[in-house]
Amino acid sequence: MDIQEETRSPAGQGVVSTLEIIEAETGKRTVLAEFDHLIEAPNWTRDGWRLIYNSGGHLFSFDLASRTSTRIDSGFADRCNNDHVLSPDNARLAVSHHTQEDGLSRIYTFPLNGGQPTLVTPLGPSYLHGWSPDGGTLAYCAERSGQYDLYTLPAAGGVETRLTDTPGLDDGPEYSPDGLHIWFNSVRTGLMQVWRMNADGSEPVQMTFDESNNWFPHVSPDGRTVAYLSYRKGDVAPGDHPANKHVEIRTMSSAGGDSRTLAKLFGGQGTINVNSWSPDSRQLAFVSYRLT
């Protein structure tokens, strides 16, 4: 889920966004570009040539060779938030757009190179996080009757299926590359922790057990490694993932076990809300911030 951009910085302060990549093995960080405004949540295209990020309600394509950005035409969808993913065939973008009629987030798809959006989820709020490897299904977090749970729905539209029904927030559902599992984060055991379940919502298994609040698990394309965002216990409420906090990007084996800190940074909301692994599973893209 996202928050409104105007709440990102304390009154009278601006924000500088730094787009970075980091090597998953060594932790070496490379700055790609700095922006004197808010950008969020880079996706890496399947061809490895571009990053897709959101800013000011629009989606942008960042060319890694020229290090320049181009706005993607999204038609009337001009209030997109940081929940956006690419289709497995790299042909379409799915976005969460705050609709004009009531301001609630709903999911739309449109061509990666620009075009008119197609509504997928008539009900709101719905916050996108995953696209199944076969291209047929979207996974998302949605509030229905006062409860945030995880749902799936055909990418072409249709009837949604509720996957979770546990008190407390479940968020960030994302498919494993083989399509067998959905990774997510949940407060069901107290702190926000990383979980994995079967793609049909059965057999949920807790995967992290530390004293942090862990958000947005992203599985590498080779299926071996999971990256996620970690807030220090006490810095945030377990069900909240705000901006402007000292956070860590951590990685762990998709089979479970101990995690390691890959990077420490000032960020949080917007840093890695969506999957930002490179196609070769060697690097991650992310955004860090500083207040001015």
C-alpha positions, -999 to +999 in steps of 0.1 A: +000+000+000+010+036-004+005+070+013-002+103-003+030+120-016+022+153+002+028+136+036+063+125+027+083+154+040+079+175+072+064+210+066+089+233+048+112+205+038+118+190+004+131+155-006+160+143-028+155+109-042+185+088-051+180+059-076+205+032-068+214-004-077+232-028-054+250-061-060+232-089-041+265-107-035+288-080-025+266-051-013+283-027-037+260+003-043+260+024-075+241+057-077+223+060-111+207+094-107+194+120-082+161+138-084+150+169-066+116+154-062+100+122-050+104+091-071+095+056-058+095+018-063+117+009-093+108-022-114+135-037-136+123-046-172+128-081-183+153-071-210+175-054-184+176-021-202+152+000-182+138+008-147+102+018-143+094+041-114+065+063-103+065+100-095+038+127-092+011+102-101+028+091-134+050+062-144+085+068-159+110+047-179+146+052-169+171+042-195+201+025-179+225+033-207+217+071-211+205+075-175+176+096-187+139+094-178+108+094-201+072+097-189+050+067-200+016+077-214-010+062-190-040+081-203-064+091-176-045+072-149-026+102-136-027+094-099-007+061-098+010+051-066+040+030-058+022-004-064+030-013-100+044-044-117+053-056-152+037-085-170+058-116-174+061-110-212+072-074-206+043-061-227+021-044-201+022-025-168-003-030-141-007+000-118-027+011-088-044+044-097-065+065-073-097+070-093-114+103-098-148+094-085-138+085-049-100+087-046-097+049-039-069+029-054-080+005-082-059-017-105-055-010-142-033-023-169-019-006-200+008-012-226+044-008-213+052+018-240+020+037-232-017+036-239-052+038-224-057+019-191-081-010-187-098-014-153-092-048-136-106-043-101-139-025-099-137-025-061-114-003-041-092+002-024-070-024-041-032-023-041-013-043-066+018-064-058+021-095-080+016-109-115+016-147-119+044-161-140+019-174-166+005-139-170-030-150-160-035-136-125-028-105-104-023-106-066-031-076-044-039-063-010-074-049-006-097-036+020-131-052+021-156-046+049-129-029+071-103-057+068-072-057+047-065-091+032-049-107+001-068-114-031-062-127-066-081-119-097-077-128-135-055-102-152-082-096-177-108-090-150-133-111-134-142-124-099-117-119-071-107-147-048-099-140-011-067-158+000-064-147+036-088-141+065-067-135+095-071-106+119-045-078+113-029-066+081-017-089+053+001-071+025+027-073-003+016-106-021+041-116-048+044-148-067+075-170-067+090-175-102+076-210-104+041-198-096+037-223-067+038-198-039+029-163-029+052-144-005+037-117+017+040-099+049+017-101+079+013-089+115-006-120+125+021-130+151+027-095+165+054-078+145+053-075+107+070-107+094+076-123+060+054-153+052+049-177+023+018-197+013+006-218-016-007-198-045-043-208-036-038-193-001-033-226+018-005-236+041+009-203+053+044-206+067+062-179+086+097-172+071+112-145+093+113-145+131+134-116+142+127-085+163+121-062+133+091-052+112+097-068+078+079-057+046+076-065+009+094-098+002+107-099-034+118-132-049+148-131-073+140-143-109+161-175-103+139-183-072+168-186-048+169-153-028+143-131-012+149-094-005+128-074+019+126-041+037+132-041+075+122-014+100+137-014+135+113-025+162+099+005+180+105+029+151+071+021+135+038+004+144+039-031+131+012-024+105+028+008+092+055+014+066+062+051+066+088+072+048+118+089+063+130+061+085+164+044+089+158+010+073+176-020+060+174-040+028+179-077+038+182-109+019+176-145+028+174-179+011+139-187-004+143-220+015+143-200+048+170-195+074+190-165+086+189-132+068+218-108+062+218-070+059+225-059+023+222-021+028+214+004+055+197+036+043+172+064+050+140+055+033+111+031+038+079+039+019+090+040-018+123+023-014+114-013-027+076-015-025+076-037-057+100-063-071+132-046-083+155-075-090+175-075-122+167-103-147+200-121-139+192-120-101+225-103-094+213-068-085+185-049-070+173-014-078+160+009-049+155+044-039+170+062-009+161+096+003+173+127+021+154+157+034+165+192+023 
